[in-house]
Amino acid sequence: MMQHHLFQVKYKLWLEKDGTVLGDGLIKLLSRVAWFGSISQAARDMGMSYRNAWGKIKLAEKRCGVNLVLTQVGGEMGGGAKLTPEAVELVARFYKLQKEVDESVQNSFNEIFQGWTSP
């Protein structure tokens, strides 16, 4: 007897302007920078090199024309990084949009596929 499995709906969400793409990866990186107060810790948490993380941030800043991360070197408390107000706003709005799109997509999927089992 064959077992029927229901499908799950999946999608990708990103913002685009004049060929510049801001997606989930950059938003997750920025969120981790805010959480850890460190680009190197954020990068490590995502399994990427500091150089790769810093490159993604600098490229996004260049393409958007706005600073996203402020860094502080050394000092008594050591160095660190924090998001600019623009980056905080970008992250918050992206996650709000993602939550609303998630709910809408899931509701549509449930309505359209209700009672159907995949072959």
Stockholm file with secondary structure:
# STOCKHOLM 1.0

chainA/1-119         MMQHHLFQVKYKLWLEKDGTVLGDGLIKLLSRVAWFGSISQAARDMGMSYRNAWGKIKLAEKRCGVNLVLTQVGGEMGGGAKLTPEAVELVARFYKLQKEVDESVQNSFNEIFQGWTSP
#=GR chainA/1-119 SS CCCCCCCCCCCCCEEEETTEEEEHHHHHHHHHHHHHSCHHHHHHHTTCCHHHHHHHHHHHHHHHTSCCEEEECCSTTCCEEEECHHHHHHHHHHHHHHHHHHHHHHHHHHHHHTTCCCC
#=GC SS_cons         CCCCCCCCCCCCCEEEETTEEEEHHHHHHHHHHHHHSCHHHHHHHTTCCHHHHHHHHHHHHHHHTSCCEEEECCSTTCCEEEECHHHHHHHHHHHHHHHHHHHHHHHHHHHHHTTCCCC
//
